Amino acid sequence: MSKKAAVRKKPDEHDDLVLTPRDVRFDWARLPMHWVPDEPTATHVINVLHLLLPEGERWFVRVFQQTMPLITDEELRERVLGFTGQEAMHAEAHQGVLDHFQAKGLDISPYVSQVEYLFHELLGDKSGLSPRREREYLIERVAIIAGIEHFTAFLGDWILNAEALDRVGADEVMLDLLRWHGAEEVEHRSVAYDLLCHLDPSYLRRARTMVLAASALTHLWVRGTRFLLSVDPELGGSLRPGWREAYRASRRGLLPSPGKALRSASRYFSRRYHPTQEGSTRQAIAYLGASPAARAAAH
C-alpha cells in the first residue's frame, strides 16, 4: 500500500487485520419466496445479488489467483489470499440460495446462464495473447473488480445499518447471510484497490474501469429484477417492475438510497480516494463476532 493511502485510513482501520474465510452454513428450509414480507419488489431487487454473486465471486478468485506471481509485497499477498478465501465462501453461500429458489419453482437458469457467459466467456481468459497483452488484460480485470468491490462495500455498509428490514420482519436467516457477507466486504474492502495500485497506480485506468463496472452493474441489476418478478411463481407474472415502488422502498430504508449510491460512486473518482473511507471496520468485525452463522462456524 502506498504511503498516501495509509495516511488516508480511517481511525478504526486495523493495520494488522487478518482476513479469515469463515465456513458458514445457512438453513433455507423455512425461507419464504418474499422474505421481505409483502414486499416482492424489494425482495427481488436484493435477490439479484444471488443471481450475480456465485459466478461473479468465482471469477474474482480466478483472476486474483493469476495475479499471485506479479505481487512483490508479501503483506499484500497474504491479504489477497485471505480475500480469495472469503470470496470463495461467499459464492458457495449464495449458491445455496439459488438452489433453494430452484427447488421452490423459481426458474432462474436462463438468467444465470447469461451471467455464466459473462464471467467465463466475455471476461474469461483469452488464448493467443502475447505476454504483455496477457498481463494488461489481467490488470484490466483487476481494475474492474476494484470498481465492483467499491459497490459491494457500499452495499455491505448499507445492510449492516438497514434496521428497517428488521422492523418489517425480514427473514432472519437471510439477513444474517447478507450481513455476514456485507461485513466481510467491508472488512476486505481495500484489497482489490490496493492490488490494482500495486500493479498499476494510474488514475486513468481506475476511473475508466469504474465507469464500465458501474454501467454493467446497473444494467445487470435492472434486468435481474425484471427477470425475477416475471418468473416468480407466487406472482404469476402479474407484477411488472415498478421503479417508483423500488424508490419508495428505498425511502423506507428497505433498499439502498440511489442518491447515496451515486454519491458513493462519485467518491471513487477522487484522486485522494481510498476504500478505507467507506464503511467501518470496527462495525464489520463487531457483526462478525455476533453473526449466528459466523459464530457457529467458529466452533
C-alpha positions in Angstrom: 0.0 0.0 0.0 1.3 3.5 -0.8 2.2 5.9 1.9 -0.5 8.3 0.7 -3.2 5.6 1.0 -2.0 4.8 4.5 -2.4 8.4 5.6 -6.0 8.5 4.5 -7.1 5.5 6.5 -10.0 5.9 8.9 -9.1 5.8 12.6 -10.8 2.4 13.0 -8.9 0.7 10.3 -6.9 -2.3 11.5 -3.4 -2.5 10.0 -2.9 -6.0 11.4 -6.3 -7.3 10.3 -6.1 -11.0 9.2 -8.7 -11.8 6.6 -10.2 -15.2 7.6 -12.6 -17.3 5.5 -15.5 -18.4 7.7 -17.0 -21.7 6.8 -20.6 -20.6 7.3 -23.8 -22.7 6.8 -27.4 -21.5 6.3 -30.7 -23.4 6.6 -33.1 -22.2 3.9 -35.9 -24.7 4.7 -38.2 -22.0 6.0 -37.2 -19.2 3.7 -40.4 -17.7 2.1 -40.3 -16.6 -1.5 -40.9 -13.0 -0.4 -38.6 -12.8 2.6 -39.2 -9.1 3.0 -42.9 -9.6 4.0 -45.4 -8.1 1.5 -42.5 -6.5 -0.5 -41.9 -8.6 -3.6 -40.1 -5.8 -5.4 -37.7 -5.0 -2.5 -37.2 -8.8 -2.1 -36.2 -9.3 -5.7 -34.1 -6.2 -6.0 -31.9 -7.7 -3.3 -32.3 -11.2 -4.7 -30.4 -10.1 -7.8 -27.3 -10.5 -5.6 -27.9 -14.3 -5.5 -28.0 -14.4 -9.3 -24.8 -12.5 -9.8 -22.5 -13.4 -6.9 -21.8 -17.1 -7.3 -20.3 -16.8 -10.7 -19.0 -13.3 -10.2 -17.1 -14.2 -7.0 -15.7 -17.3 -8.5 -14.4 -15.1 -11.3 -12.8 -12.8 -8.7 -11.0 -15.8 -7.2 -9.7 -17.0 -10.6 -8.5 -13.5 -11.6 -6.7 -12.9 -8.3 -5.1 -16.3 -8.3 -3.5 -15.3 -11.6 -2.0 -12.1 -10.1 0.0 -14.0 -7.4 3.3 -14.2 -9.5 3.0 -10.4 -10.0 2.7 -9.5 -6.3 6.0 -8.4 -4.8 4.6 -7.2 -1.4 4.3 -10.1 1.0 1.7 -8.4 3.2 -0.4 -7.7 0.2 0.0 -11.3 -1.0 -1.4 -12.5 2.3 -4.4 -10.2 2.1 -5.1 -11.3 -1.4 -5.1 -14.9 -0.2 -7.5 -14.0 2.6 -9.7 -12.1 0.1 -9.9 -15.1 -2.3 -10.8 -17.4 0.6 -13.6 -15.2 1.7 -14.9 -14.7 -1.8 -15.0 -18.4 -2.4 -17.2 -18.9 0.7 -19.5 -16.0 -0.5 -20.0 -17.8 -3.8 -21.0 -21.1 -2.1 -23.3 -19.4 0.4 -25.3 -17.6 -2.4 -25.3 -20.7 -4.5 -27.3 -22.3 -1.7 -30.0 -19.6 -2.0 -30.2 -20.2 -5.8 -30.6 -24.0 -5.2 -33.4 -23.3 -2.7 -35.2 -21.0 -5.2 -34.9 -23.5 -7.9 -36.4 -26.2 -5.7 -39.3 -23.8 -4.9 -40.2 -23.4 -8.6 -38.3 -20.1 -9.3 -36.6 -21.0 -12.6 -33.5 -18.7 -12.6 -31.5 -20.8 -15.0 -31.9 -18.5 -18.1 -30.5 -15.5 -16.3 -27.8 -17.5 -14.5 -26.7 -18.9 -17.9 -26.2 -15.3 -19.2 -24.2 -14.5 -16.0 -22.0 -17.6 -16.6 -21.4 -16.5 -20.2 -20.4 -13.0 -19.0 -17.8 -14.3 -16.5 -16.5 -17.3 -18.4 -16.5 -16.0 -22.0 -16.6 -12.2 -22.1 -14.4 -11.7 -19.1 -12.7 -15.1 -19.0 -9.2 -16.0 -20.0 -8.2 -15.3 -23.6 -6.0 -17.6 -25.6 -3.3 -16.4 -28.0 -2.3 -13.2 -26.2 1.3 -12.1 -26.1 2.8 -12.0 -22.5 2.5 -8.2 -22.5 -1.2 -8.2 -23.6 -2.0 -11.0 -21.2 -0.6 -9.0 -18.3 -2.6 -5.9 -19.4 -5.8 -7.9 -19.7 -5.2 -9.3 -16.2 -4.7 -5.9 -14.7 -7.7 -4.6 -16.6 -9.9 -7.3 -14.9 -8.3 -6.4 -11.5 -9.4 -2.8 -12.1 -12.9 -3.9 -12.9 -13.0 -5.9 -9.7 -11.7 -2.9 -7.7 -14.7 -0.9 -9.0 -17.2 -3.6 -8.2 -15.7 -4.0 -4.8 -16.4 -0.4 -4.1 -20.1 -1.1 -4.7 -20.1 -4.3 -2.6 -18.5 -2.4 0.3 -21.2 0.3 -0.1 -23.9 -2.4 0.0 -22.2 -4.1 2.9 -22.2 -0.9 4.9 -25.9 -0.4 4.0 -27.1 -3.8 5.0 -25.2 -3.6 8.3 -27.3 -0.5 9.1 -30.6 -1.4 7.4 -32.7 -1.5 10.6 -35.9 -1.0 8.6 -35.6 -4.6 7.4 -35.6 -5.9 11.0 -38.6 -3.7 11.7 -40.7 -5.1 8.9 -39.8 -8.7 9.9 -37.5 -9.7 7.1 -36.3 -13.3 7.3 -33.6 -13.6 10.0 -31.5 -16.2 8.2 -31.4 -14.2 5.0 -30.5 -11.1 7.0 -27.6 -13.0 8.6 -26.3 -14.2 5.2 -26.5 -10.6 3.8 -24.9 -9.1 6.9 -22.2 -11.7 7.3 -21.3 -11.2 3.6 -21.6 -7.4 3.9 -19.4 -7.3 7.0 -16.7 -9.3 5.1 -17.0 -6.9 2.2 -16.3 -4.0 4.5 -13.6 -6.0 6.2 -11.7 -6.6 2.9 -12.8 -3.5 1.0 -9.3 -2.3 0.4 -7.7 -5.4 -1.0 -8.8 -5.1 -4.7 -8.0 -1.4 -4.8 -4.5 -1.9 -3.2 -3.8 -4.8 -5.6 -4.7 -2.5 -8.5 -2.4 0.3 -7.2 0.4 -2.3 -6.7 0.1 -3.5 -10.3 -0.9 -0.1 -12.0 -1.3 3.1 -10.0 -2.6 5.0 -13.0 -5.7 7.1 -12.3 -7.0 6.8 -15.9 -7.4 3.0 -15.7 -9.1 3.2 -12.3 -11.6 5.9 -13.5 -12.3 4.2 -16.8 -13.0 0.8 -15.4 -15.2 2.2 -12.7 -17.4 3.6 -15.5 -17.5 0.1 -17.0 -18.3 -1.6 -13.7 -21.0 0.9 -12.7 -22.7 0.7 -16.1 -22.6 -3.1 -16.2 -23.9 -3.5 -12.7 -26.8 -1.1 -13.3 -27.8 -3.0 -16.4 -27.5 -6.4 -14.8 -29.5 -5.3 -11.7 -32.3 -3.8 -13.7 -32.6 -6.9 -16.0 -32.2 -9.2 -13.0 -35.1 -7.5 -11.1 -37.3 -7.6 -14.2 -36.5 -11.3 -14.7 -37.2 -12.3 -11.1 -40.5 -10.5 -11.0 -41.5 -12.2 -14.3 -40.7 -15.8 -13.2 -41.8 -15.5 -9.5 -44.4 -18.4 -9.3 -46.3 -16.6 -6.5 -46.8 -13.6 -8.7 -47.7 -15.4 -11.9 -46.3 -12.6 -14.0 -48.8 -10.1 -12.5 -46.3 -7.7 -11.2 -44.2 -5.7 -13.5 -41.1 -3.8 -12.3 -42.3 -0.6 -10.7 -39.3 1.6 -10.2 -41.5 4.0 -8.2 -42.2 1.1 -5.8 -38.5 0.4 -5.6 -37.8 4.1 -4.9 -40.5 4.1 -2.2 -38.9 1.1 -0.6 -35.5 2.9 -0.6 -37.1 5.9 1.1 -38.4 3.5 3.8 -34.9 2.0 4.3 -35.7 -1.4 2.7 -33.4 -0.8 -0.2 -30.2 1.4 -0.6 -30.8 5.0 -1.4 -30.0 5.7 -5.1 -28.7 9.1 -4.2 -26.3 7.7 -1.6 -25.2 5.1 -4.1 -24.4 7.8 -6.7 -22.5 9.9 -4.1 -20.5 6.9 -3.0 -19.6 6.1 -6.6 -18.5 9.7 -7.2 -16.0 9.4 -4.4 -14.2 6.7 -6.3 -13.2 9.3 -8.9 -11.3 11.5 -6.3 -7.6 11.3 -6.7 -7.5 11.2 -2.8 -9.8 8.2 -2.7 -9.1 5.1 -0.6 -11.6 2.4 0.3 -11.0 2.8 4.0 -13.0 6.0 3.7 -16.1 3.8 3.1 -17.8 1.9 5.9 -16.5 0.9 9.4 -14.0 -1.9 10.0 -15.0 -1.8 13.7 -18.7 -2.3 12.9 -17.9 -5.1 10.5 -15.8 -7.0 13.0 -18.5 -6.5 15.6 -21.1 -8.1 13.4 -18.9 -11.0 12.5 -18.5 -11.6 16.2 -22.3 -11.6 16.7 -23.5 -13.3 13.5 -25.2 -16.7 14.3 -23.6 -18.3 11.2 -20.2 -16.9 11.8 -20.3 -17.9 15.5 -21.4 -21.5 14.5 -18.5 -21.7 12.0 -16.0 -20.7 14.7 -17.0 -23.7 16.9 
